[in-house]
């Protein structure tokens, strides 16, 4: 193999490794939510996915956004936090967090769908 071909092969390998490292650092997280009449439907995908929601959208009279973060999700259970308070739930289960009622509506590998509203 000539020196130029060898250099091209090395650069190609280095580019592939760098791409893999960058993809690993960025991770694959996403969040979506929609709110109506004091209730919000939230989807958190990927470990560490988080979103902040205005408390008025949730029917709360407190100040400061409410932070929802996904810690883990598999077919049977999810672990998440709301403003740093850690919670666990299964599909269809509701947990109370201060004045907030949170129902885990759907849990799949890496994704938690929930609804939240003031109680």
MIDREN-133579 format. One line per field, with one value per atom (N, C-alpha, C, O): x, y, z; residue number from 1; atom name. Coordinates in steps of 0.02 Angstrom, whole numbers. Example, Ala and Ser with C-alpha at 12.3 -4.5 7.8 and 13.67 -1.06 7.14 Angstrom:
% residues 2
u <- 660, 615, 660, 712, 642, 684, 645, 670
v <- -284, -225, -165, -166, -112, -53, 2, 57
w <- 390, 390, 390, 423, 354, 357, 394, 402
n <- 1, 1, 1, 1, 2, 2, 2, 2
atom <- N, CA, C, O, N, CA, C, O
END
This chain:
% residues 119
u <- 43, 0, 45, 92, 31, 71, 58, 7, 102, 95, 30, 0, 7, -54, -115, -162, -116, -172, -175, -228, -116, -112, -138, -175, -119, -142, -218, -252, -244, -316, -354, -407, -328, -361, -360, -410, -305, -300, -349, -382, -353, -398, -470, -511, -487, -555, -572, -627, -526, -536, -543, -587, -501, -504, -571, -600, -595, -659, -716, -762, -715, -767, -767, -820, -707, -702, -727, -764, -707, -729, -804, -836, -834, -907, -941, -990, -916, -946, -941, -988, -884, -875, -923, -954, -929, -974, -1046, -1083, -1067, -1136, -1147, -1200, -1099, -1105, -1109, -1146, -1073, -1075, -1141, -1167, -1167, -1228, -1288, -1332, -1288, -1343, -1406, -1408, -1455, -1517, -1573, -1604, -1586, -1641, -1687, -1666, -1751, -1799, -1856, -1870, -1888, -1947, -1999, -1984, -2061, -2117, -2169, -2175, -2207, -2263, -2315, -2301, -2376, -2431, -2475, -2487, -2498, -2538, -2604, -2609, -2656, -2722, -2763, -2764, -2797, -2843, -2811, -2842, -2748, -2715, -2686, -2669, -2681, -2652, -2602, -2613, -2547, -2496, -2482, -2477, -2476, -2453, -2380, -2363, -2337, -2265, -2236, -2254, -2191, -2154, -2080, -2053, -2047, -1975, -1943, -1961, -1895, -1863, -1788, -1757, -1759, -1687, -1668, -1694, -1622, -1599, -1572, -1531, -1597, -1576, -1619, -1608, -1667, -1711, -1748, -1771, -1754, -1789, -1823, -1806, -1873, -1908, -1934, -1951, -1937, -1964, -2032, -2041, -2080, -2148, -2171, -2160, -2202, -2229, -2280, -2325, -2275, -2322, -2396, -2440, -2408, -2477, -2507, -2568, -2466, -2490, -2513, -2556, -2484, -2501, -2557, -2578, -2581, -2633, -2607, -2645, -2542, -2511, -2505, -2500, -2507, -2500, -2430, -2419, -2383, -2315, -2275, -2297, -2217, -2174, -2116, -2100, -2085, -2029, -2053, -2100, -2019, -2037, -2030, -1990, -2069, -2067, -2025, -2040, -1972, -1926, -1942, -1941, -1956, -1968, -1906, -1884, -1878, -1819, -1827, -1848, -1811, -1814, -1748, -1695, -1750, -1690, -1684, -1630, -1739, -1737, -1809, -1856, -1816, -1881, -1871, -1830, -1909, -1911, -1984, -2028, -1997, -2066, -2111, -2171, -2084, -2127, -2127, -2172, -2077, -2072, -2028, -1987, -2038, -1998, -1976, -2012, -1917, -1892, -1882, -1849, -1910, -1906, -1905, -1918, -1889, -1891, -1931, -1933, -1961, -1997, -1966, -1973, -1934, -1898, -1851, -1847, -1817, -1769, -1796, -1758, -1863, -1893, -1900, -1937, -1865, -1863, -1927, -1952, -1952, -2015, -2008, -1968, -2049, -2054, -2127, -2170, -2141, -2210, -2211, -2163, -2268, -2282, -2335, -2364, -2349, -2400, -2468, -2492, -2498, -2563, -2562, -2614, -2504, -2499, -2495, -2468, -2523, -2521, -2482, -2491, -2438, -2401, -2415, -2425, -2415, -2425, -2358, -2319, -2344, -2282, -2303, -2322, -2300, -2326, -2398, -2441, -2412, -2481, -2494, -2545, -2446, -2450, -2467, -2435, -2516, -2535, -2503, -2515, -2462, -2427, -2447, -2438, -2474, -2494, -2448, -2441, -2417, -2375, -2422, -2446, -2433, -2483, -2455, -2491, -2390, -2360, -2285, -2251, -2259, -2187, -2162, -2188, -2113, -2079, -2004, -1984, -1964, -1892, -1866, -1864, -1845, -1815, -1863, -1841, -1929, -1977, -2031, -2058, -2046, -2100, -2148, -2128, -2212, -2265, -2305, -2324, -2317, -2354, -2399, -2391, -2447, -2489, -2480, -2473, -2480, -2470, -2519, -2532, -2547, -2593, -2596, -2582, -2614, -2622, -2681, -2731, -2673, -2725, -2773, -2820
v <- -59, 0, 61, 66, 109, 169, 215, 206, 263, 307, 347, 360, 368, 408, 365, 388, 303, 258, 242, 240, 232, 216, 275, 265, 336, 396, 404, 421, 392, 398, 347, 363, 286, 235, 255, 246, 282, 305, 362, 363, 410, 467, 443, 468, 396, 369, 335, 344, 295, 261, 312, 305, 363, 415, 452, 468, 466, 501, 458, 484, 393, 349, 345, 346, 341, 338, 404, 403, 460, 525, 532, 558, 511, 514, 472, 495, 412, 369, 400, 397, 431, 464, 522, 530, 563, 621, 600, 631, 549, 524, 499, 512, 464, 440, 496, 490, 550, 607, 645, 667, 652, 690, 651, 680, 585, 544, 555, 599, 515, 521, 534, 487, 596, 614, 662, 701, 657, 705, 712, 667, 769, 781, 817, 859, 801, 838, 845, 803, 898, 905, 951, 993, 942, 987, 995, 948, 1056, 1071, 1102, 1139, 1084, 1111, 1106, 1053, 1159, 1159, 1134, 1097, 1155, 1138, 1068, 1045, 1034, 967, 964, 993, 928, 921, 848, 807, 833, 767, 775, 819, 733, 740, 674, 621, 677, 618, 631, 680, 588, 593, 530, 474, 541, 485, 489, 539, 435, 431, 451, 500, 413, 427, 498, 519, 536, 605, 656, 716, 633, 680, 721, 694, 786, 828, 886, 905, 913, 972, 1012, 985, 1077, 1123, 1147, 1165, 1146, 1167, 1221, 1217, 1272, 1327, 1299, 1262, 1316, 1287, 1306, 1267, 1363, 1382, 1334, 1321, 1307, 1258, 1194, 1158, 1180, 1120, 1133, 1088, 1195, 1213, 1230, 1232, 1242, 1260, 1336, 1371, 1360, 1432, 1450, 1507, 1402, 1415, 1451, 1457, 1476, 1509, 1463, 1417, 1475, 1435, 1374, 1340, 1361, 1304, 1238, 1233, 1189, 1122, 1079, 1074, 1047, 1008, 934, 905, 902, 830, 799, 823, 746, 713, 638, 609, 606, 533, 503, 521, 458, 423, 357, 340, 318, 255, 233, 252, 194, 166, 101, 96, 50, -12, -33, 5, -91, -112, -111, -101, -122, -128, -71, -66, -28, 25, 82, 74, 139, 198, 232, 232, 262, 304, 373, 382, 422, 491, 538, 517, 600, 649, 710, 728, 741, 804, 852, 844, 903, 952, 918, 939, 865, 831, 777, 741, 771, 718, 656, 655, 603, 541, 500, 495, 471, 432, 372, 370, 321, 262, 249, 264, 221, 204, 149, 138, 116, 67, 96, 148, 63, 87, 94, 48, 153, 166, 189, 208, 188, 208, 284, 318, 309, 381, 392, 355, 441, 459, 532, 573, 548, 618, 647, 617, 706, 742, 811, 853, 824, 887, 896, 855, 949, 963, 936, 950, 897, 874, 799, 758, 783, 714, 695, 727, 641, 619, 547, 503, 536, 469, 447, 482, 389, 359, 323, 269, 352, 326, 271, 225, 275, 224, 222, 273, 160, 151, 99, 43, 118, 71, 78, 121, 37, 39, 109, 129, 146, 212, 270, 326, 257, 311, 308, 255, 367, 373, 427, 483, 408, 456, 465, 415, 526, 539, 599, 640, 604, 663, 691, 654, 757, 789, 848, 884, 856, 910, 921, 876, 982, 998, 958, 948, 935, 896, 941, 917
w <- 0, 0, 0, 40, -45, -49, 10, 44, 23, 80, 78, 131, 21, 16, 32, 66, 8, 23, 98, 128, 127, 198, 239, 288, 220, 255, 247, 296, 188, 176, 219, 247, 224, 265, 338, 373, 362, 432, 446, 497, 400, 409, 409, 449, 366, 364, 430, 456, 456, 520, 577, 619, 578, 629, 626, 678, 566, 559, 585, 617, 572, 597, 673, 704, 702, 776, 806, 855, 778, 804, 799, 846, 745, 738, 791, 821, 804, 855, 924, 963, 939, 1004, 1011, 1064, 960, 963, 971, 1009, 935, 942, 1013, 1042, 1041, 1110, 1160, 1209, 1149, 1195, 1191, 1242, 1131, 1122, 1150, 1180, 1140, 1164, 1123, 1080, 1137, 1100, 1150, 1175, 1163, 1207, 1171, 1128, 1188, 1160, 1210, 1249, 1206, 1248, 1207, 1164, 1221, 1192, 1246, 1291, 1242, 1288, 1258, 1215, 1283, 1264, 1326, 1363, 1335, 1395, 1374, 1325, 1413, 1400, 1464, 1496, 1482, 1540, 1604, 1642, 1617, 1680, 1684, 1738, 1627, 1625, 1567, 1514, 1578, 1526, 1511, 1556, 1447, 1424, 1405, 1365, 1433, 1425, 1401, 1427, 1352, 1330, 1339, 1312, 1377, 1389, 1358, 1376, 1312, 1279, 1288, 1272, 1315, 1326, 1396, 1424, 1425, 1493, 1497, 1457, 1546, 1556, 1519, 1528, 1480, 1445, 1498, 1548, 1485, 1534, 1499, 1443, 1533, 1508, 1566, 1619, 1557, 1607, 1584, 1526, 1631, 1613, 1661, 1722, 1634, 1674, 1723, 1702, 1787, 1836, 1821, 1837, 1791, 1775, 1724, 1726, 1679, 1630, 1664, 1638, 1723, 1761, 1811, 1847, 1814, 1861, 1931, 1979, 1935, 1999, 2006, 1956, 2067, 2078, 2103, 2124, 2101, 2124, 2070, 2013, 2089, 2040, 2022, 2059, 1965, 1942, 1904, 1924, 1849, 1807, 1845, 1891, 1825, 1853, 1806, 1746, 1833, 1793, 1798, 1852, 1740, 1735, 1701, 1649, 1732, 1705, 1706, 1757, 1651, 1647, 1669, 1643, 1718, 1740, 1703, 1678, 1700, 1663, 1648, 1683, 1596, 1578, 1541, 1496, 1562, 1525, 1520, 1539, 1495, 1481, 1543, 1536, 1603, 1661, 1711, 1752, 1708, 1758, 1733, 1688, 1764, 1748, 1812, 1862, 1810, 1865, 1836, 1784, 1869, 1845, 1905, 1961, 1892, 1947, 1925, 1866, 1975, 1965, 2015, 2075, 1988, 2030, 2080, 2138, 2058, 2099, 2144, 2176, 2149, 2189, 2147, 2097, 2166, 2128, 2139, 2195, 2084, 2086, 2041, 1995, 2056, 2014, 2000, 2042, 1941, 1925, 1873, 1837, 1869, 1817, 1771, 1786, 1716, 1670, 1704, 1736, 1698, 1727, 1799, 1826, 1831, 1901, 1908, 1865, 1963, 1978, 2043, 2091, 2042, 2102, 2118, 2073, 2182, 2204, 2223, 2261, 2197, 2212, 2232, 2190, 2297, 2325, 2302, 2318, 2264, 2240, 2170, 2140, 2145, 2076, 2072, 2105, 2031, 2017, 1950, 1899, 1951, 1891, 1876, 1917, 1816, 1794, 1738, 1688, 1747, 1695, 1646, 1661, 1589, 1543, 1498, 1479, 1481, 1437, 1451, 1456, 1457, 1468, 1419, 1417, 1380, 1335, 1348, 1388, 1316, 1326, 1310, 1251, 1361, 1351, 1345, 1336, 1350, 1341, 1395, 1411, 1423, 1472, 1448, 1433, 1444, 1430, 1493, 1524, 1512, 1574, 1566, 1521, 1611, 1616, 1685, 1733, 1691, 1755, 1762, 1713, 1822, 1835, 1911, 1950, 1929, 2000, 2028, 1994, 2088, 2121, 2159, 2190
n <- 1, 1, 1, 1, 2, 2, 2, 2, 3, 3, 3, 3, 4, 4, 4, 4, 5, 5, 5, 5, 6, 6, 6, 6, 7, 7, 7, 7, 8, 8, 8, 8, 9, 9, 9, 9, 10, 10, 10, 10, 11, 11, 11, 11, 12, 12, 12, 12, 13, 13, 13, 13, 14, 14, 14, 14, 15, 15, 15, 15, 16, 16, 16, 16, 17, 17, 17, 17, 18, 18, 18, 18, 19, 19, 19, 19, 20, 20, 20, 20, 21, 21, 21, 21, 22, 22, 22, 22, 23, 23, 23, 23, 24, 24, 24, 24, 25, 25, 25, 25, 26, 26, 26, 26, 27, 27, 27, 27, 28, 28, 28, 28, 29, 29, 29, 29, 30, 30, 30, 30, 31, 31, 31, 31, 32, 32, 32, 32, 33, 33, 33, 33, 34, 34, 34, 34, 35, 35, 35, 35, 36, 36, 36, 36, 37, 37, 37, 37, 38, 38, 38, 38, 39, 39, 39, 39, 40, 40, 40, 40, 41, 41, 41, 41, 42, 42, 42, 42, 43, 43, 43, 43, 44, 44, 44, 44, 45, 45, 45, 45, 46, 46, 46, 46, 47, 47, 47, 47, 48, 48, 48, 48, 49, 49, 49, 49, 50, 50, 50, 50, 51, 51, 51, 51, 52, 52, 52, 52, 53, 53, 53, 53, 54, 54, 54, 54, 55, 55, 55, 55, 56, 56, 56, 56, 57, 57, 57, 57, 58, 58, 58, 58, 59, 59, 59, 59, 60, 60, 60, 60, 61, 61, 61, 61, 62, 62, 62, 62, 63, 63, 63, 63, 64, 64, 64, 64, 65, 65, 65, 65, 66, 66, 66, 66, 67, 67, 67, 67, 68, 68, 68, 68, 69, 69, 69, 69, 70, 70, 70, 70, 71, 71, 71, 71, 72, 72, 72, 72, 73, 73, 73, 73, 74, 74, 74, 74, 75, 75, 75, 75, 76, 76, 76, 76, 77, 77, 77, 77, 78, 78, 78, 78, 79, 79, 79, 79, 80, 80, 80, 80, 81, 81, 81, 81, 82, 82, 82, 82, 83, 83, 83, 83, 84, 84, 84, 84, 85, 85, 85, 85, 86, 86, 86, 86, 87, 87, 87, 87, 88, 88, 88, 88, 89, 89, 89, 89, 90, 90, 90, 90, 91, 91, 91, 91, 92, 92, 92, 92, 93, 93, 93, 93, 94, 94, 94, 94, 95, 95, 95, 95, 96, 96, 96, 96, 97, 97, 97, 97, 98, 98, 98, 98, 99, 99, 99, 99, 100, 100, 100, 100, 101, 101, 101, 101, 102, 102, 102, 102, 103, 103, 103, 103, 104, 104, 104, 104, 105, 105, 105, 105, 106, 106, 106, 106, 107, 107, 107, 107, 108, 108, 108, 108, 109, 109, 109, 109, 110, 110, 110, 110, 111, 111, 111, 111, 112, 112, 112, 112, 113, 113, 113, 113, 114, 114, 114, 114, 115, 115, 115, 115, 116, 116, 116, 116, 117, 117, 117, 117, 118, 118, 118, 118, 119, 119, 119, 119
atom <- N, CA, C, O, N, CA, C, O, N, CA, C, O, N, CA, C, O, N, CA, C, O, N, CA, C, O, N, CA, C, O, N, CA, C, O, N, CA, C, O, N, CA, C, O, N, CA, C, O, N, CA, C, O, N, CA, C, O, N, CA, C, O, N, CA, C, O, N, CA, C, O, N, CA, C, O, N, CA, C, O, N, CA, C, O, N, CA, C, O, N, CA, C, O, N, CA, C, O, N, CA, C, O, N, CA, C, O, N, CA, C, O, N, CA, C, O, N, CA, C, O, N, CA, C, O, N, CA, C, O, N, CA, C, O, N, CA, C, O, N, CA, C, O, N, CA, C, O, N, CA, C, O, N, CA, C, O, N, CA, C, O, N, CA, C, O, N, CA, C, O, N, CA, C, O, N, CA, C, O, N, CA, C, O, N, CA, C, O, N, CA, C, O, N, CA, C, O, N, CA, C, O, N, CA, C, O, N, CA, C, O, N, CA, C, O, N, CA, C, O, N, CA, C, O, N, CA, C, O, N, CA, C, O, N, CA, C, O, N, CA, C, O, N, CA, C, O, N, CA, C, O, N, CA, C, O, N, CA, C, O, N, CA, C, O, N, CA, C, O, N, CA, C, O, N, CA, C, O, N, CA, C, O, N, CA, C, O, N, CA, C, O, N, CA, C, O, N, CA, C, O, N, CA, C, O, N, CA, C, O, N, CA, C, O, N, CA, C, O, N, CA, C, O, N, CA, C, O, N, CA, C, O, N, CA, C, O, N, CA, C, O, N, CA, C, O, N, CA, C, O, N, CA, C, O, N, CA, C, O, N, CA, C, O, N, CA, C, O, N, CA, C, O, N, CA, C, O, N, CA, C, O, N, CA, C, O, N, CA, C, O, N, CA, C, O, N, CA, C, O, N, CA, C, O, N, CA, C, O, N, CA, C, O, N, CA, C, O, N, CA, C, O, N, CA, C, O, N, CA, C, O, N, CA, C, O, N, CA, C, O, N, CA, C, O, N, CA, C, O, N, CA, C, O, N, CA, C, O, N, CA, C, O, N, CA, C, O, N, CA, C, O, N, CA, C, O, N, CA, C, O, N, CA, C, O, N, CA, C, O, N, CA, C, O, N, CA, C, O, N, CA, C, O, N, CA, C, O, N, CA, C, O, N, CA, C, O, N, CA, C, O, N, CA, C, O, N, CA, C, O, N, CA, C, O
END
